[in-house]
Every structure is written in structure tokens, then in C-alpha cells.
Amino acid sequence: MQRKSYHIFIILFMISAAEIYAQKIQPDLKFLINRAIKKNHEKKINNFEIERTKIQQKNLWNNYLPKLYLNASYTRLDNDIKLDNNLQKLLMGTEKLLIKEAYGIPFNTPLPPQVSLIPIPKIQDKNILKSSLDAEWLLFSGLKISQASKVLEHKSKALEYQNNIIEERLVGKLVKTYHQLALIQSTQQVLNTMDDYLQKQENFVSKAKKNGLAIELDLQKIALAQQKLKIKQLSLENSKRLVLETLHQMTDIPTDRLKTMDIGLDKILINFDKLKGEQPYEMHALNEKLTAQKYQKKMAYTAYIPKLMLKGHYELLKDDLTMLDPKWYVGIGLKWDIFDGFKAWNQSKQIQLQENQTQEKIREADELIHLQQLQAQLNYQTSLEKIEETKKQVKIAKYTYQLSKKQYENGLISITDLLKSLNDLKIAKLDYTKALYEENNAAIAYLKAYGNLLNIIK
């Protein structure tokens, strides 16, 4: 209760301290984000895994469809399969007796020459050609398929939330890089302004020197300030090239086109009234993983439920069949694992341990989320206050510089004092730009902590 009350107090304090604007971003930034999401390799790989899981789920239910198999085989034996000689003599003798009885011939009288005996057929010719059609139809899987389908369903949902996590991470990185470019450009503008100021001062001091109102040392000090400024400008240009290349790699947009974008650095003020207290996607993914493990544990116990299957067989070639081979048959089979050596039970225990691990991760993530939300709130509020503070610093520094400029022109202060006030103005402007940069990053962290970051690009 104390934690919740403290959070409510912080939010109310922030609402009273900040103006209420809708969360929105610049069109160019939104365009870059969408391009980066479309190109991202990690998300593409995750999408392949999602598709693979969905195909696995379809294949599970396909087990209930009848399976048909066409078989063909050729076998050559070392010899024909026949009855042994004694049995053949017995059968031939029996045949003679039957013929004599039919024609009324006495028992001991030989058969007439014109009466022929039917030879004893072979049981199996040594050349055997067979072709058959077999069918299998799973009627009941012991609920294993339905439970496995639930496992894959929630695994797929967890992977979809993983896509959101990837997008959030990508958006955060791209926005930060974009803001870095905006910070660099703003800083370059400040340094270019400083360069103009120094050139004007150089012209002013040169004229003053001709009139005996300044000395060579004054010009050297200005030259030194210009040299330091050029070094900073070069460093910033190198940083800009690196940031542009990073944006190019993330979005596939040419650096020449990126240079033409109107990249600005403005406040990202948050509409607390419309801010939804949604769970971060990490929590959604963990909950789906936990649900999948619960179904996986149920699936392990389905090993003890009977399975029912229908089987059929039909011989397409009947010439090489023996008198013992059936031409066709249909049957229903039942399989019931009464004892599997504790295999299913041990498997369920392993899954239970995995489930316990996931539950512990969820509790840990919940604690971290509360901490991250509080930290994001405080950092965002601090960034807003810092912007107001640096605004005042810039205002004071401008006034001081203008005053110093007039004093120098009237010979009341030295060039060193003038350059110092100019440097103070430069630092104040840079501090304000950095404060905007920090506020932007703090706002992004705030939206991410409350699961609202992706809403700004919709």
C-alpha cells in the first residue's frame, strides 16, 4: 500500500508540474522508425520462428487425418516353396483313392493309363511381386494433440510479444540515435554562431588595433579561441558522420537523404491522462511462456491415457499371394501405457521445475518494473526542471554577453572578459540543448516503463 501511495503521489506531482500534451513524434522520426522495424534482422528471424511454430501446430491436427501408404516389393527366393516329398506322396495317393472311388475301380487295381493326376501346386513361387494399399487413422490421441496444440499456441504468442520487445528496443535505440544527431546539429549551430561572433570580434579588434585601442595579444587570443572552436567543429562533424552511418545501417536510407531531413530536438511531453498503465511486453511474454509450460505438463500426463487407431490393408496384386495371405483386412487398435518406467512422471517433474523458474522470473520482473517506473518518473521530472533551469541560464548569459560587448566597445573591460562572457553563453546554449536531449531520452524511458512506447508510432 505504501508503494502504491507513493507512486500515486509522484504521478500527481508530475501532472501538476508539466503541461499536458499528447505523445507524438516528428514525421521524419516516425518514418525512420518504421523503416528500421521493416529492415531489422532480429525481428525477421523471430518472424520465421513464429511461422515455424504455426506450421508445427497445423501438423499436430493433421495427425487426425487418415494416412494412406502405397507399398510395392519384389522378392526372389532361393527356391520355390513346396510341400516335402512324403506329404506330396500322401496327397497323390489320396487323389488316386478318390478317383478310384469315383469310377468304381477296386482298391488294389492300378489306374488306367488315360487317367492323369493333378500335380501338387507350389505353396509359393520363388519370384514374389506384391503391391498393397495401407491406411492408418488416428481416432483418439489421449488428448496429447490438443494439449500440444495449446503449448504451441502460447509459444507463438510469447514469440509475438518478443517481436514487441525487439521493436521497443529498436525504437529506443533509433530515437536515441536520432536525438544524438539532433543534438549534434544543434551544437553545430551554436558553434557556427560562435564562429560568426569571433569573426566579428576579430574585425572589431583589428580596427581597434589600427586606432591604437587594442594590441596584438588581443588578436592572438581571438585566434586561439577560433582554433579551439575549429577542433570542436571537426570533432562534431566526425560524430555526425558516425551517427548518420548508424542510422543508414538501421534503416537502409542513404546518408545523403538523412542529411536533408529536418531533424529537430523538442520536448516530448507526456499526456498523463491518456497514459495507459499497461504491462511491459517482457511480462506478457513471461506469462505466455508460463501458460505454455502448464499445458506442457498436462501433455506429459496424457501418456497414461489410451490411444485409439484404425488400420486397414488391401492387396492390389493377388497372383503371388499364398493361401495364408489375406487379401484385405480392417482393424481397430488400442494402446494403453500402464507403466512406462516413470518416464512421463519424471518429465512432468522437470516441466514443473521449469514452471517454478518462470514464476520466479515473473516475480523478479514485477519488482524490477516497479523500480524502473519509479526511476523513469523521477528522471523525467528532473529533466523537465533541468530544461527550465538551462532556459534561465541562457537568458542570463545572453544579457551578460550583450552587456560585456557594450562595455568592451567602450573600453571598460578587456578582450579576455568579453571572450569569457561569450564562452559562458556558448556553454549555456549547449547545456540547454543537452537538457532537451536528456528530456527526450527520459520521456522514451518513461513510455517504455509503462508499456506505451510503441503507441507513439501508431
ZIFENHU-V670950 format. One record per residue. N is the residue number from 1. PHI is phi in whole degrees, 0 to 359 (none if undefined). BURIAL is + if it has 9 or more other C-alpha atoms within 8 Angstrom, else -. D_CENTER is the distance of its C-alpha to the mean C-alpha in whole Angstrom. Layout:
n;phi;burial;d_center
N;PHI;BURIAL;D_CENTER
N;PHI;BURIAL;D_CENTER
//
This chain:
n;phi;burial;d_center
1;none;-;36
2;295;-;36
3;296;-;33
4;297;-;32
5;297;-;36
6;293;-;35
7;297;+;31
8;298;-;33
9;297;-;36
10;297;+;33
11;297;+;32
12;297;-;35
13;296;-;37
14;290;+;34
15;297;+;35
16;287;-;38
17;268;-;37
18;238;-;35
19;288;-;36
20;257;+;33
21;233;-;31
22;286;-;29
23;288;+;25
24;208;-;25
25;232;+;24
26;290;-;26
27;303;-;25
28;297;+;25
29;294;+;22
30;297;+;20
31;297;-;21
32;296;+;19
33;298;+;16
34;296;+;16
35;294;+;17
36;294;+;14
37;295;+;11
38;294;-;13
39;273;+;13
40;309;+;10
41;289;-;10
42;299;-;6
43;291;+;5
44;298;-;8
45;297;-;7
46;294;+;4
47;295;+;7
48;298;-;9
49;293;+;9
50;297;+;9
51;297;-;12
52;297;-;13
53;294;+;13
54;294;+;15
55;294;-;17
56;300;+;18
57;294;+;19
58;296;-;21
59;297;-;23
60;300;+;24
61;290;+;26
62;292;-;27
63;295;-;29
64;277;-;31
65;277;-;33
66;298;+;36
67;251;-;36
68;245;-;38
69;232;-;40
70;259;-;42
71;247;+;44
72;214;-;47
73;207;-;49
74;230;-;52
75;228;-;54
76;241;-;57
77;271;-;59
78;289;-;62
79;201;-;65
80;293;+;65
81;270;+;65
82;232;-;69
83;287;-;71
84;291;-;73
85;299;-;77
86;298;-;78
87;291;-;76
88;294;+;77
89;297;-;80
90;298;-;80
91;293;+;78
92;295;+;81
93;297;-;84
94;297;-;83
95;297;+;82
96;297;+;86
97;298;+;87
98;294;-;85
99;292;-;87
100;300;+;90
101;294;+;90
102;292;-;89
103;263;-;92
104;70;-;95
105;276;+;95
106;301;-;97
107;299;-;94
108;271;-;96
109;276;-;97
110;293;-;94
111;288;-;92
112;298;-;94
113;299;-;92
114;287;-;91
115;272;-;89
116;256;-;85
117;267;-;83
118;280;-;79
119;295;-;77
120;287;-;74
121;289;-;71
122;289;+;68
123;289;+;66
124;208;+;63
125;290;+;63
126;291;+;62
127;260;-;59
128;241;+;57
129;242;+;54
130;231;+;52
131;211;+;49
132;215;+;48
133;241;+;45
134;246;+;43
135;228;+;41
136;228;+;39
137;219;+;37
138;284;+;35
139;266;+;37
140;208;-;35
141;264;+;32
142;71;+;33
143;69;+;30
144;295;+;28
145;293;+;26
146;295;-;26
147;290;+;24
148;295;+;22
149;296;+;21
150;296;+;20
151;301;+;18
152;291;+;16
153;299;+;16
154;282;+;14
155;294;+;12
156;296;+;11
157;295;+;11
158;298;+;9
159;292;+;6
160;293;+;7
161;294;+;7
162;298;+;4
163;301;+;4
164;297;+;7
165;297;+;7
166;298;+;5
167;297;+;8
168;301;+;11
169;298;-;11
170;293;+;11
171;299;+;14
172;300;+;15
173;293;-;16
174;291;+;17
175;297;+;19
176;296;+;21
177;294;+;21
178;299;+;23
179;293;+;25
180;298;+;26
181;296;+;27
182;297;+;29
183;297;+;31
184;296;+;32
185;295;+;33
186;295;+;35
187;295;+;36
188;297;+;38
189;298;-;39
190;296;+;41
191;292;+;42
192;295;-;43
193;298;-;45
194;296;+;47
195;296;+;48
196;297;-;50
197;301;-;51
198;293;+;52
199;295;-;54
200;297;-;56
201;293;+;57
202;295;+;58
203;296;-;60
204;296;-;62
205;291;+;62
206;298;+;64
207;294;-;66
208;296;+;67
209;294;+;68
210;298;-;70
211;269;-;72
212;78;-;72
213;260;-;70
214;215;+;67
215;240;-;67
216;299;-;65
217;299;-;63
218;297;+;61
219;294;+;60
220;294;-;59
221;295;+;57
222;293;+;55
223;298;-;55
224;296;-;53
225;296;+;51
226;294;+;50
227;296;-;49
228;298;-;47
229;294;+;45
230;296;-;45
231;297;-;43
232;295;-;40
233;296;+;40
234;295;-;39
235;299;-;37
236;294;+;35
237;295;-;35
238;295;-;33
239;297;+;31
240;296;+;30
241;299;-;30
242;294;-;27
243;294;+;25
244;298;+;26
245;293;+;24
246;297;+;21
247;297;+;21
248;297;+;22
249;294;-;19
250;284;+;16
251;241;+;18
252;67;+;20
253;274;+;23
254;303;-;26
255;297;+;27
256;297;-;31
257;287;-;29
258;297;+;27
259;294;-;31
260;277;-;32
261;290;-;30
262;276;-;31
263;268;-;29
264;243;-;31
265;231;+;30
266;239;-;31
267;294;-;30
268;251;+;27
269;274;+;29
270;257;+;28
271;274;+;29
272;292;-;29
273;293;-;31
274;264;-;28
275;289;-;25
276;270;-;23
277;278;-;23
278;276;-;19
279;288;-;18
280;300;+;15
281;296;+;11
282;300;+;11
283;292;+;14
284;300;+;13
285;296;+;10
286;294;+;13
287;296;+;16
288;293;+;14
289;296;+;14
290;297;+;18
291;298;+;19
292;299;+;17
293;292;+;19
294;296;+;22
295;292;+;22
296;295;+;22
297;293;+;25
298;297;+;27
299;297;+;26
300;298;+;28
301;284;+;31
302;291;+;31
303;298;+;33
304;269;+;36
305;262;+;36
306;299;+;38
307;248;+;37
308;236;+;39
309;219;+;39
310;258;+;42
311;233;+;43
312;217;+;45
313;213;+;47
314;217;+;49
315;275;+;51
316;278;-;52
317;251;+;54
318;249;-;57
319;296;-;60
320;262;+;59
321;282;+;58
322;274;-;61
323;292;-;62
324;266;-;60
325;278;-;57
326;282;-;56
327;282;-;55
328;200;-;52
329;203;-;51
330;225;-;48
331;208;-;47
332;244;-;45
333;244;-;43
334;238;-;42
335;239;-;40
336;223;-;40
337;281;+;39
338;280;-;42
339;213;-;41
340;246;-;38
341;70;-;39
342;64;-;36
343;297;-;33
344;294;+;32
345;295;+;33
346;295;-;32
347;296;+;28
348;294;+;28
349;293;-;29
350;297;-;26
351;295;+;24
352;298;+;26
353;295;-;25
354;297;+;21
355;297;+;22
356;297;-;24
357;297;-;21
358;296;+;19
359;298;+;21
360;292;-;22
361;296;+;19
362;295;+;19
363;297;-;22
364;296;-;22
365;297;+;19
366;298;+;21
367;294;-;24
368;294;-;21
369;296;+;20
370;300;-;24
371;292;-;25
372;295;+;22
373;295;+;23
374;295;+;27
375;297;-;26
376;296;+;25
377;298;+;28
378;294;+;30
379;295;+;29
380;293;+;28
381;297;+;32
382;297;-;33
383;294;+;32
384;294;+;34
385;294;-;37
386;294;+;36
387;297;+;36
388;298;-;39
389;294;-;41
390;291;+;40
391;301;+;42
392;295;-;45
393;297;+;45
394;295;+;45
395;298;-;47
396;293;-;50
397;296;+;49
398;296;+;50
399;299;-;53
400;296;+;54
401;293;+;53
402;301;-;56
403;295;-;58
404;296;+;58
405;297;+;58
406;294;-;62
407;296;+;63
408;293;+;62
409;297;-;64
410;266;-;67
411;74;-;67
412;271;-;66
413;226;+;63
414;274;-;63
415;298;-;60
416;299;-;58
417;295;+;58
418;295;+;57
419;295;+;54
420;295;-;53
421;293;+;52
422;293;+;50
423;295;-;48
424;297;+;48
425;294;+;47
426;299;+;44
427;297;-;43
428;296;+;43
429;293;+;41
430;294;+;38
431;298;+;38
432;294;+;37
433;297;+;35
434;295;+;33
435;296;+;33
436;297;+;31
437;298;+;29
438;294;+;28
439;295;+;28
440;298;+;26
441;294;+;23
442;294;+;25
443;294;+;24
444;297;+;20
445;296;+;20
446;295;+;22
447;296;+;20
448;294;+;17
449;298;+;19
450;259;+;20
451;69;+;16
452;245;+;18
453;296;+;16
454;289;+;15
455;293;-;18
456;285;+;20
457;253;+;18
458;272;-;19
//
